[in-house]
Amino acid sequence: MSSFEQLIATHIQAVTGIDPELRPATKPEFGHYQTNVALRLAKTAGKPPREVATELVGQLDLADTCEPPEIAGPGFINLRIKADVLAQAATQVLQAEQAGLPKADQPQVVVIDYSSPNVAKQMHVGHLRSTVIGDCFRRIFLALGHTVIAQNHLGDWGRQFGMLVEQIRYEGLNISTLDLPGAEALYLRANQHLKESAEFAEQARERVVLLQAGDAETKRIWQALIDVSLTGFNATYQRMGILLGNADVAGESSYNDDLPVIAADLEQRGIAQMDAGALVVFVDGDATPAIIRNSQGGYGYTCTDLAAIRRRVNEMHADRLIYVVGTPQAHHFAQLFAVARQAGYLPDEVVTEHAGFGQVLGKDGKRFATREGTAVPLNELLDAAEEHAAPAVALAAIKYADLSSQLQKDYVYDIERMVATTGDTGPYLQYAHARTCAVMRNAVEQGVEYAAVTQVAAPEEQTLALLLSRFGETVSLVAETLQPHRLCGYLFELASAFSSFYENCPILKSEPEIRASRLALTAAVRQVLATGLDLLGITAPERM
Ligand code: ARG
């Protein structure tokens, strides 16, 4: 749905040749939008602003959408959308599928790399953000008609598996008894063992070589560790209502065969060069080179990510590659994208984006951690949150807090504030939605029917209708900018507007015609809140 604001601005720009810089009106009596374009034109023309405004108003052809424009003060032009146009827009939201979300003109293949925890380690608060934000992107792109390919870039390969496998053998551990917290405890014991015993360290090193050589027994234990970890991750995804599952897993190890191929290709074509025993790529404007293969012959994080790009471009035919990973990895991704472009693995038309996010902080302003100073396991965080509210509400609180501030910013994890049903919180939105449901239930009980929004006379009704008309463009904007907080802000505005409508405009007690229209308006708000919350990955219970 194209917004009224856009339509008006485009028209005025076409007439005047300059951007009208349309602003929302400061008071309801000024209409809906205001522009100072006449004041600016008057300056260059050396004419009185009100005269210019009058002339301009005569040239505007907005009668289909707006009431006759009014000139105010020194030459501001005030615009008011016609009530019947607003009513129609609200009705359209009510009747359209998905509350009137537009389908993309050119559907794309969007690959979203998110969550990506590491095997034999529980997900910690750091993975919370990637998981919640990535899931929101996934829902939004799907709703807009794009093809989404989620990639859980599991950390399932590396030197640590040498010590893990060796420790299992040393302890004679039956792996089938392990769960994910157990595997993490094993990790800690193995690490300790490694520090204490040079002999064990040597065995762990040899075990890495065996793993790389594909030794059957070693691979069996390694696979068992992955299975245990995935079971744990999947349980957390389910608990959190995250769309990820086994089908989305593309672990680092799945690229192993590609790594020597990539190294050889880059070396042969002179893109990579040897530097102090390592194979590296220099990128313009970057002091440190990207390491393709280290001096011990090992391939690392960057080479694996290059292989992932190739698969995503060549096999998945991605138009857009999105990585939901914390801002500390900004340099890695900037370098990775540069190398991939230099190598010709990334055609110009494929867009890459690192949707980096800030940290979760404790109330003390430091990294959110346990009393011992270690990262908080996600499941413990969820357990603790559920002491403050029902699971669905606790989850809404956490997800909304995560999505509603600008991604790059750190935010303070303050569960008491987050679960409050007042203020800019997830539970407040759930509550507003439940209130619309209660109104609709009462209407059904009283046998009151409704079909369309026909009356938008009260300012509260106008504000609601105008907001409803902006839902589609808001969601499209999030898809474009990767800024979920814009959808959160919009839904919060809508919920607040509904609350003042609810307080000031009687619904079921009104005259039949107004009653039906207000019910339809309420139903449209319910639809947008439910759809919008769903796009954030937040449930919308009908009662609270
Ligand atoms: N496993 C990594 C971590 O926990 C995140 C991986 C992000 N994705 C990627 N393609 N590099 O830090």
Boltz pocket constraint, residues with backbone or C-beta under 6 A from the ligand:
constraints:
  - pocket:
      binder: B
      contacts: [[A, 113], [A, 115], [A, 116], [A, 117], [A, 118], [A, 153], [A, 154], [A, 155], [A, 301], [A, 305], [A, 308], [A, 323], [A, 324], [A, 325]]
      max_distance: 6.0
